[in-house]
Amino acid sequence: MGLKLVIANKAYSSWSMRPWILMTAFGVAFEEIVVPLAREETRDDILRYSPTGKVPALIDGDTTIWDSLAICEYVADSFPQHAVWPRDKRARAVARSAAAEMHSSFQALRVQCPMNFRRVRKPVDFTPDTRADIARIEEIWAHARATFGAGGPFLFGAFSAADAMYAPVVNRLDVYDAPVAAQTRAYMRTMQETQAWKSWQAGANAEPWRIDKYENV
Ligand SMILES: N[C@@H](CCC(=O)N[C@@H](CS)C(=O)NCC(=O)O)C(=O)O
């Protein structure tokens, strides 16, 4: 039985994007199940797959993994032939720190600038807290690139789960036109030029659903 990944709207669901882009970039096959957000039936529909009523969830036979970061770890465990995390122990530890920080932080950026793959680039008046989040993210990326990035254009050289965890931030910095450093912009372009990114973007473009609270920003 194959893997099933339950996600929400590609336009808006940042937590869904992380395991999706990871699995897609590594060529891990899965069946995609999309449950659109903000509809009367959304909660019940998600609860059929995920005990939290939240997505993403990965279903492997009778096992459900219901959190984005846990799914990244499960993919790493299941496909050791892929360097889901960097092979070097120190790089891997730093990549996991960066992923954990993404998972637990940057509330101001997340609230002020919801992910939106169909937004036409337009700046917002970033709050001081959002600016601080952006500065910290740029610092994480610059440190990873400078210390571990010699083998390629991604955070730890080759594409890894750290890039997947930050993918929605790449969208946010782009579509809200954050004033970032040239090297940050270069990394964003690297992500946006991947085939996996383009497939997610195409999926978002094709979706019929529109949620006002994510659009009126
Ligand atoms: N910590 C969870 C967060 C998951 C989450 O908040 N998912 C949102 C969508 S991005 C959701 O399912 N919301 C359900 C709803 O709004 O009805 C993870 O990392 O997977």
The ligand as an SDF file (V2000), in Angstrom:
LIG
                    3D

 20 19  0  0  0  0  0  0  0  0999 V2000
    1.9940   21.8150   13.8730 N   0  0  0  0  0  0  0  0  0  0  0  0
    1.1970   21.3850   12.7390 C   0  0  0  0  0  0  0  0  0  0  0  0
    0.3540   22.5540   12.2270 C   0  0  0  0  0  0  0  0  0  0  0  0
   -0.6910   22.1420   11.2340 C   0  0  0  0  0  0  0  0  0  0  0  0
   -1.6890   23.2480   10.8820 C   0  0  0  0  0  0  0  0  0  0  0  0
   -1.8590   24.2380   11.6180 O   0  0  0  0  0  0  0  0  0  0  0  0
   -2.3950   23.0700    9.7470 N   0  0  0  0  0  0  0  0  0  0  0  0
   -3.4360   23.9880    9.2990 C   0  0  0  0  0  0  0  0  0  0  0  0
   -3.3180   24.2850    7.8060 C   0  0  0  0  0  0  0  0  0  0  0  0
   -1.7780   24.9830    7.3100 S   0  0  0  0  0  0  0  0  0  0  0  0
   -4.7990   23.3130    9.4090 C   0  0  0  0  0  0  0  0  0  0  0  0
   -4.9050   22.1230    9.1550 O   0  0  0  0  0  0  0  0  0  0  0  0
   -5.8680   24.0310    9.7760 N   0  0  0  0  0  0  0  0  0  0  0  0
   -7.1690   23.4420    9.8370 C   0  0  0  0  0  0  0  0  0  0  0  0
   -8.2530   24.4360    9.6580 C   0  0  0  0  0  0  0  0  0  0  0  0
   -7.9500   25.6330    9.5360 O   0  0  0  0  0  0  0  0  0  0  0  0
   -9.4100   24.0290    9.5820 O   0  0  0  0  0  0  0  0  0  0  0  0
    2.1580   20.8470   11.6890 C   0  0  0  0  0  0  0  0  0  0  0  0
    3.3390   21.2310   11.7070 O   0  0  0  0  0  0  0  0  0  0  0  0
    1.7680   20.0120   10.8730 O   0  0  0  0  0  0  0  0  0  0  0  0
  1  2  1  0
  2  3  1  0
  2 18  1  0
  3  4  1  0
  4  5  1  0
  5  6  2  0
  5  7  1  0
  7  8  1  0
  8  9  1  0
  8 11  1  0
  9 10  1  0
 11 12  2  0
 11 13  1  0
 13 14  1  0
 14 15  1  0
 15 16  2  0
 15 17  1  0
 18 19  2  0
 18 20  1  0
M  END
$$$$
